[in-house]
Amino acid sequence: MLESGMKAPEFTLPDKDGNMISLSDFLGKKVVLYFYPKDNTPGCTKQACGFAANYDEYKKIGVEVIGISKDSVSSHIKFAQKYELPFILLSDTELVAIQAYDVWKEKKLYGKVSMGVVRTTYVIDENGIIEKVMPKVKADTNAEEILNYLRETM
């Protein structure tokens, strides 16, 4: 598991518009990097809508929000349009960032074991260092918890 104080793993992934986005593009800014299992599922929709509802507050304090899942670019386009998501969504179909950030785990649902993304949020500082790790976050409160943390520490 990645921990506070560690260098955040670099990645370059396509956004919903097909633009290649790298973590290093945001050096000099704080980044909230959240990993979620799947577009258009109830929990992931709640989480994304929470970040969307608070996005203006994030922008006011100079923080960028980036969501990453293994969904395709076309899935992200539909998800972002349907829920008017104003922040960056990155597609990680090859699990490059998902594995680098150690969020690809064994999960159990109704007794069935499978591999999947464990909902996790990282705050990365202006120098690309992990400032905070929030594993197994609650979808409906994650955006506000992170915003409160940022307000307290800025």
N, C-alpha and C positions, 0 to 999 in steps of 0.2 A: 504494500500500500504506500502510495506517495504521502509525504508528510509536509507540514509547514516548514519552511526554511529550505526546501529542496528546489532546484531549478525545475521549472515547468517544462515538460517535454515539448519540443518544437513539433509542429505539424503543418501541412499544407493540404487543404481539402476544398472541394467545390461548394459554393454557397447555392442557394435556391435558384440563382440566375446563371449558374455555371462559372462564376468568377472564382479563381483560385485565391483562397484566403489563408494566410499563415499567421500563427500566433505572434511571430516577431513583427508583424505589421502594426501591432498595438503597443510596442515598447514606448514607454512614456505615459501610458494610461493604465488604470486598473481595469481588469477584465473579470467578469463573472462568467465562468465556463461551466455550463451544466450539461450533464449527460443524462439522456432519458431513453427509455426502451423503444417507443413506437409512436409515430404520428397518429393522430385521430383516435387515440384510446382515451378512456375517461380520465385516468390519472395524469397522463401526459398533456392532455388538453387543459386540465385545471392548472397544471404547473406553467405551461406556456402562456395561458391567459393571465395568470398572476404576474408574470414578468411583463407582459404587454400592458397591463393596468398600471404598473409602477414604472414603466419605461421612461416617462418624462422625468421622474425623480432621479433615476439612474443617470440620465443625460445631464441633469442639472449639477450633479456632483462629479461629472466627468468620467463615468464608468461605462464601459461597453459590455453588453450582454451577448453571449454566444451560446446557442444550443446545439448539441451534437447528438445524432442518433445514426443507426445504420441504415436508415431509410434512404431511398433514392432522391435525386434532385427533383424529379417530377412529383414525388410524394410531398416533399417540402414545399414546393410551389403551391400545391392544393391546400396543404395545412395552413400555410401562411396567409393565403388569400381568404380561406374560409373563416379564420379567426382574427384577421387583420393584425398579424404579428409584425411589429415594426423592427425587430432585432434580427441579427444574423442567425440563420440556421445552416449548419454544415452537414454534408452527407459523408458518412464514413462507412461505405459499403464493404471496404476491405479490412475494417476494424483496426486501422493504423493508430489513430488517437485513442480509441476505446481501449485497446490493449495497453498502449503506452501509459495511460492514466489508471490502469488496473481496475477497470469497471466491468470487464467481461467476466462474469462469475457463474457458478452453478446456482440455479434457482429451483425452488420447489413450489409447485402449484397443484393443489388437490392431489398430493402424493406423487405427481409426475415430476421427474428431474429433467431439466434442460439447461442449456447455456443461454445467457442473456445479459443485457445491460442492467446493472444495479444503479438506480437513480442516485447520482452523486453530484455535488456542486463544489467547485473550486473557486477561490478568490485568488487571482494572480496579480502581484503588485507591478508597479511601473517598470521594474527591472527584470521581469520575467521569473520572479521567485514566487513559489506557492506561499500565500499568506495564511490561508485558511482552507481546511478540508471539511466538508460536511457529507459523510457517507450516509446512505440509506435515508435520504431526506423525505419529508412528507410533501407530496405534490401540492396540496392546497395552501401550505404556509411557507414554502421555500423562498419565494420571491420577497416576501415581507421580512422574513428572518434575516436574509442576506442584506437587505436594504437597511434594516435596523443595526446590524453589525457594522456596516460601512459608515453609517452616520455616527456611531459611537467612536469609531477609530480614526475618522478623518479630521 
